Amino acid sequence: MAEVISTMMDALWQREQFAYGCIVLGESELGPYTYQDIRGVLEPRRYVGKKCPLPLWGELAHALVRRLDPEEADYLVIDDIAATGRPTTEEFPWMPRSGSLIILPLRKETVAIGALILGKAQATAFTDPELRMELVEFSDALARSVIGAQTRQELDERAGQLVGLQLFTRSIATPMSLHGLLATVIEGIAELMGAASVLFAFQRTRLQPQLRRLLEETPGARAFQDIIGVGVVSIDEPMSVFASLYPLFVWAIDAGQPLFFDPTQRVELPEDLYYNEVGQALIVPVAIGDVALGSLYIESSAAKSSFDEGDMIVLRTATNAIAIALDRIG
């Protein structure tokens, strides 16, 4: 991906002189967006790989909004940054406070996947219709290149994940004690999903007596209300994780549906997360057929920024195998 973006930006810089420019890509249309390449600013490494703010009142959000009229220009131009005070320093702290700016959304069909942001030192530098059309054509080509690179990268990742899933299901197919099974599963899920935290939350009232007793006797098991928790978390106070995630655990168990979310943000209602498509954390139900036993929480490591729908499918397949193994024991 980085090589594709760098090559495209090199080509653009050879065609036209810009004071600065950058590319941001989003994990979903609603963000978060991350700086992929930035040029013409001091210490660009301070920003590459970092999140780009996306305030709803900001210029980037305005540019990314889908155009209802197909005849409307699909870009945002600010002719005089100094005169308008747009965009604000809060949105783009690295950007000069004078000159002019154009923001061109990168789209997959009508859905925004990122943006190309270009600036010039002079005011009204983007008034030429031919220049605007050239930049629109370039942004379309850039979007196609990014989509192609993302597709290839995802196929490579999924291929490795599917091989890992096969090995994982084989590793838990042989009979073993509950303690041995859980240790194998927690380690396997962490490796398969690139997770820093792996935590099972079993609901006592849904367990057979033998399985409930074995879980309660498992070394390291923790109790919170009607939940028995077993796993590894990336913080020193796992009970605080139970307290904060308890409503989400119960919702996933009752609804039989996964939840994506950001573990650093306060969640008022589980239903607020229902339409999320990505997240640094993921909860899926653990069930035998239609009978739920509990839920499984994973949180991404630093190496993996977030989980998506493909990760969710892999994890739910893994939890099906886990549920079958638990059923054999309990």
ABEGO torsion letter per residue (X at the ends): XAAAAAAAAAAAAAABBBABBBBBBBABAAOBBBBABBBGBBGAAAABGBBBBBBAABAAAAAABBBABAABBBBBBBABAAAAGOBBAAABAABBABEBBBBBBBBBEABBAEBBBBBBABBGAAABAAAAAAAAAAAAAAAAAAAAAAAAAAAAAAAAAAAAAAAAAAAAABBBBAAAAAAAAAAAAAAAAGBABBBBBBBAAABBAAAAAAAAABBGBBBBEABBBBEBBABABAAAAAAAAAAAAAAAAAAGBBBBBBAABBBABAAAAAABABEABBBBBBBBEABBAEBBBBBBBAABABBBAAAAAAAAAAAAAAAAAAAAAX
